[in-house]
Amino acid sequence: MNWIFENFKPALDGLTPQVRQKALEIANQLMEQGGTSEEKAIQQAIVEADEWFYDSDG
């Protein structure tokens, strides 16, 4: 199942398209694993996506 995270659109809108896509991928993985809320999943996903982007020389 893919979550849309519509309630967090403002947080995602400030990201570049690459980082936003990676954040959504990560957030969906976190939600599939369970044990976390959408809010925490998207917050963690944004941090990890930013790190991914900077680590990839973005």
C-alpha positions in Angstrom: 0.0 0.0 0.0 1.3 3.5 -0.8 0.5 6.3 1.5 -0.1 9.7 0.1 0.8 11.9 3.1 -1.6 14.6 2.0 -1.6 16.2 5.5 2.1 16.8 5.1 2.0 18.5 1.7 3.5 21.8 2.9 6.6 20.0 4.3 7.0 18.1 1.1 6.4 21.0 -1.2 9.6 22.7 0.0 11.8 19.8 -1.2 13.3 19.3 -4.6 11.5 16.7 -6.8 14.2 14.1 -6.3 14.3 14.6 -2.5 10.5 14.6 -2.3 10.3 11.3 -4.2 12.9 9.7 -2.1 11.2 10.9 1.1 7.9 9.4 0.0 9.6 6.1 -0.8 11.3 6.1 2.7 8.0 7.1 4.4 6.1 4.4 2.7 8.7 1.8 3.8 8.5 3.0 7.4 4.7 2.8 7.3 4.8 -0.7 5.9 7.2 -1.7 8.7 4.6 -0.4 11.2 5.0 1.0 14.7 5.2 4.6 13.6 2.7 7.4 12.9 2.4 9.1 9.5 3.9 12.3 11.1 6.9 10.6 12.5 7.4 8.6 9.3 7.4 11.7 7.1 9.6 13.6 9.4 12.2 10.8 9.5 11.9 10.3 5.8 12.6 13.9 5.0 15.7 13.8 7.1 16.9 10.6 5.5 16.1 11.8 2.0 18.1 15.0 2.6 21.0 13.0 3.8 20.7 10.7 0.8 20.7 13.7 -1.5 23.8 15.3 0.0 25.6 11.9 0.1 24.9 11.5 -3.6 26.7 14.8 -4.3 23.4 16.5 -5.0 
